[in-house]
C-alpha cells in the first residue's frame, strides 16, 4: 500500500472557484476554428506546458485509479497512476511484446512497460518538447540502472534505449499519420496502447483503422479515455462538456459506445470493457485543482493567452462533470 504522505489537502466542492482562479476568469465554451488549427494549438500547448506537467504531476500524465475506499484514503497519486496502468494490463491481458504507445507524453507508461514487462516500446507524441523530456528521463533511468551517467547512455541503431529487459524510443509524430509512418511495420505490433490521447484526435475513425493496420493478428489495442455521458441534454452539455472541450483542446467528445462502434467498424473485436471507472478516477481532479492553486502557474498560463487560462479553468469543469455524472472515464481493450 502506498503512503499517503503526499496526498493533497481537502479541496473546495466541485465547480467552486478560488480567489486565485477568479482573478483570471475567462469566457469558455468557444468553438475551434479548424481541426488543423486545433492540432497546432495542442502541439503548442504541450511544447510550452510539459515541464510544468512534469513538475506538478510527475512522469505519468494521466489519471490515477483509486478502486477501493482504502485506496481512496491512503494511496498517493503516483501509486494510483500505476494502478491505472495495471488495470489496463488486467483488462487486456498484455504481458509483453512490441508496443506502440500513442500519445506517450513524457514517456512514463513507455518506461514502465519496458522496464517491468520487457516490452520493446515506441512512443509517439505530437510534441517535440515531450520527445526531448521523455528521452532525457529514459537516459537517466537507464543510466541509474546501469550505474552510468545519463550522458554515457547511447541509443542503438534504431534509436532504442535499453531499459531493464526492454527498450524504448520516442518519435515526434502526428498520430493521424501513424499508418503511413509505420507502413513498413504493418502487422508487426503486438500492442497499440493509448491513454487519454484519442479524445484529442479529430479523426477517431482513422485512428482505429490505423491501429488495425499496424497490429499483428491477435494483437491488442489498449485504451483509456474521457467521454461524455449518454443522452445528455443541451443544458448539461453546455454547462459541463463544452467548457472541457474548449479548455482541454478537444474536438467533440464521444460516448463509450461510439468508441466501440468505431473499433468494431475497423475490424477489431471487443476484448475487455468498456469498464466505467469514473468514480474511481475523479479524485485526480480534486488533487489537480489543489496543485494548480499556485500564483506562478496562473501567471504562466496568462502569459500564454486565452488557451492557457481556459485550460486551468477547465479543471473546475472536469470536477463538476464528474460530480454531475455528465463526464465519464472508461477503459477498454480490443483484439485484431
N, C-alpha and C positions, 0 to 999 in steps of 0.2 A: 504494500500500500504506500502510495506517495505521501510525502509530508505536506501539510497544509500551511507551512511556514510562510510561503509567498502568496497565499490566497489573497484576493482583493478584498478590501473592506466593504461593508454594506453600501449599496448604491441606491440612488433615487428610484422611485417607481418607474416602470416602463413608460416612455414617452415624455417624462418630465425633463424640463430644461434645467440648466445650471446657470449661475451668474456668468460664468465664462462663456458658455455657448450662446447666451443671449446677446453678448457683445458682437457676435459675428453672424447673427441670424440672417439668412438669405432666402430668397424665394426658391422653392424646389418644385419638381414635377415638370421641368421643361423638356421638350422633345429633342432628340438628337437630329442633326441635320441630315447626314447621310451615314450609311454604315461604315464607309471608309473613314469618314471624319471621326466616328466613334472609335474605330480601331486605332487611329492616330492618337486620340485622347487617352486611350488605355495604355498604349506604349509609353507616352509621355508621363502618365501618372506613375507607372511602375519604375520608369527610369529615375524620376525625381524622388519618389517616396520609399523605395525599397530599403534604404539604410534606416529610415525611421521604423519601418515594419520590423526589421531585424532587431533594433534596439528595444522596441516596445513589446514585441510579440514573440521573438525568438526565430529559430530557423524553420519552424513549421508554420506557414502562413495559411492555416485552415482552422476550422472549428475544433474544439475539444469535445469529448464524449464522456458524460457522467451518467452511466446507466442505472445506478442504484442510489438510494438515499445515503448510504455510507460514502460512496464516491463523491456525491454532491457536497457532502460535508467536509471531506478530507483531501480529495485529490487536487493537486496543482493543475494549472492549465497545461504545463508541459507534459505531465503524466496523461492528462485527458486527451491531448493531441495524439500521443502514441496509442492510446486506447482506440481512437477513431481508425488509425491505420490497421490495428489488429482486428477490428470489426470488419473492415473491408477485406482483409485476408480470409477471415472466417466465412463470410458470405460468398466468396468467390472460389475458395479452395486453392488459391495461389500459394505455391511453396518454393518458387524459384523460376529460373529461365531467363529469357531475353525480354526486357521490358522497355516499352516506350512510355515515358512519363510526360503527359501532355499538360502544358501549363505548370511547369515544375517549380515556379517561384525561385527561391534561393537554394533549392535542392535538398531540403530536409528529408522528404519521403524517398527521393532517389538514393540518398546516402543510407537510409535505414534499410531499404530493400537490398542494396549491395552488401552492406556490412553484416546484416542479420540473416539474410536468406541466401547470400552468394549470387545474387542476380547480376546480370550484365545490363546496365540501365543507361538509356539515352534520354536525357531530359531536354525538353524543348520549351522555350518561352519567347514571347514577342519582344521582350526587353533585353537589350544588350547589357544594361546595368545588372540585371539579375544573373546573367551568364557570368559576368565578372565576379560577383559576390559568391555565387554558387561554386565556381571554380576555386576561388580563394579559400572558402570554408572546407572544401573537399581536400585540397592540398594540405591544409592544416591538420585535418583529421587523419589523413593518410600518413603524414609525417610523424604525427604523435604515435600512431600505432607501430611505425617502423623505427621510432627513436631517431628521426631525421628532422632537419629544419624544413619547413614548407618549401623554401626556395630550392631545395635539393630534390623535391618530388617532381618527376617528369612523366608526361603522358606517353602512351605508346603510339605507334604509327597511325592509329585510328583515332587518337585524341582521348582515349580512355585513361583514367587514373585508377590504380589499384586501391581497393578499399576492402580489407578483410579478405574473404574468399570471392568477393565480387569485384566489379569495376563500374565506373560511371564516367560519363562525359556530358557536356551541356552544349546546346546548339541554339543560336538565336534564329527563330523561325516563326512566322505566322502559321498557326496550327491549321488554318484552312488550306495551306499548301503542302501539308504533310504527305498526302497521297502521291503527288508528283515528286517531292523531295526524296521520299523513300521508295521510289518506283523500283529501283534495283533490289530492294529488300522486301518486295511484295510477298506476302505469305510466309514471312520469316519470324515475326514476333510472337512470343508465347503470350504476352500480356500487353494490353493498352490500358494505362492507368490514368484517370483524370479526376482530380479532386477540386471542386469549386472553381472550375475554369470554364466549363461548357456554357454556363449561363452568360458568359461574356461574348460568345460566338454568334455573329449574325446569322450564319447559315448552319444550323444544327443538324439538318438532314445530311449535309455534306460531311460533317464530322463522322457520323455513324457509317456512312458509305466508305470513308477513308479508313476507319477502324477495321471494318470488314476486309478491306483491301490489304492492309499490312499484316493482319493476323494470320497465323498458320491454321490449318484445320484443327479444331479442338482448342484453339487459343481463346483467351478470355478478355473481355472488356470489364474493367472495374471502375465504378463511377460513384461519386458523391457530389451532391449539388443542392442549390437553393431552388425553391419552387413557389409558385402561388398556389393557394388552395383551390379546389374545385368549386365552381358555382359562385364565385364572388359577385356581389352586387357592385354597381358603379361607385357608390359612396365608399365602400370598403376598399375598392381598388384605388380610388383617388387618394384616400387618406393614408393607406398603408403601403401599397405596392408601387405606385408611381414615384413617390419620393425615394424608394430603394433603387428602382431602375435608374433614376436620374443621378442620385448621389454615388451609386456604386458603378456607374458607367455600364449599364446593362441594356441590351436590346430587350424586347418584351419577354418577360419570364414565362416559362411553360409550366404546365402541371406535370405531376409524376407520370400519369398515364400517357401524356403526349411523348415523353421520352421513350416509354416502352413501345409505343406505336412507331416512332422513328427508327428504333433499333430493330424491331422485327421487320419493318419495311425494308431495311438494308440487308436483311438476310441473317440476322443474329437471333439466337434463341435465348429466352429468359432463363437465367441460371439461379439467381437469388434476388429476393425483393420484388418490388420496391419495399423497403423497410423504412417507415417514417419514424425518425428519432428526434423530432423537433423539440420535445420537452426535455430531451437528454443532452441537447447541444446549446440550448438557449442561454445557458449561463455564460457562454462565450461573450455575448454582447453586454452582459452586466459587467464583466471584467473589463471589456474593451472600453466601455463608457467611463469607467473609473480611471483606466490608464490614460485616456486622452484628455483628462482634466489637467492639462499641462500648458501653461500660457505660451511657452516657446513653440509647442506643436501647432497651436491655433494661429500663432503669428506666422509660422512657416506656411500653413495652409492658406492664410490670407494672401501671402506673397505670391501664391500660385494662381490667384484669381478665383472666380466663382466655383470652378470644379473642385478646388481644394477644400473650400468651406462646405460645399454641398456634400462632399464625401464624409466629413466628420459629422455633419448634421444628420446624415443618413443612418449613423449608428443608433440614433434615437428612434428612427423609423423601424429599424430592424428589431429593436427591443419591443416596440409597440406591436409590430406584426406578429412576432412570436406569442406575445401575451394575448392578442386578439384571435389567433388561430388562422389569420389570413396568409401568413408567411410560413412556409414549411421547409423542412430539411429531410432528405432521404438518401439512402444508399441502395445500390442495386448492382447486379452483375449479369453479364450476358456471355454466351459462347458461340463460336463460329462452327 
